[in-house]
Amino acid sequence: MELLRPPIGGMTIEPFRHLLRLLELPPDQLWASFSLLAGLVIACELVRIVLGTALPLSRLAHVIVCLFTFAFQALVLAFVLVYAALHHPGRGWINLGIALALYVLWYLTGELTRLVRKDSEGADLGFMALGALITFLAGLIAAVVC
């Protein structure tokens, strides 16, 4: 147990606090927040295409690919819209615009995955529409209530 204390002893929770601060979509750090979420969207699409290519017969990889196709991104964006509306009331409509820009990026990144694999579904509009329903419904409710 003493071997674990030195590495853990110097750890702090400040990076997690800063990450949560960025998820609030604060007006003074809007570009950093957008970049964080854009990186998440792009990473999900890249992981999805890599797992589909490298491990086509893996059940676990298939589940992760299915989650990254729409559920994970849509739920994270819905959480961000509600979390941001709670911390910065009155900015819900601006946050919905940011989410819309992220959906455009999500679509374009999904379409770019066709460059890697021609049989990739790319940006599946059916799944994206379902994700948009989850995200924007939560965002609209948060914008109206807060």
HUMODA-V930751 format. One record per run of one state. SS is the DSSP state (@ for helix, = for strand, . for the rest). FROM is the first residue (numbers start at 1). LEN is the number of residues. If there is no record, write none. Layout:
ss:SS from:FROM len:LEN
ss:SS from:FROM len:LEN
This chain:
ss:. from:1 len:1
ss:@ from:2 len:8
ss:. from:10 len:4
ss:@ from:14 len:10
ss:. from:24 len:3
ss:@ from:27 len:28
ss:. from:55 len:4
ss:@ from:59 len:29
ss:. from:88 len:4
ss:@ from:92 len:24
ss:. from:116 len:9
ss:@ from:125 len:21
ss:. from:146 len:1
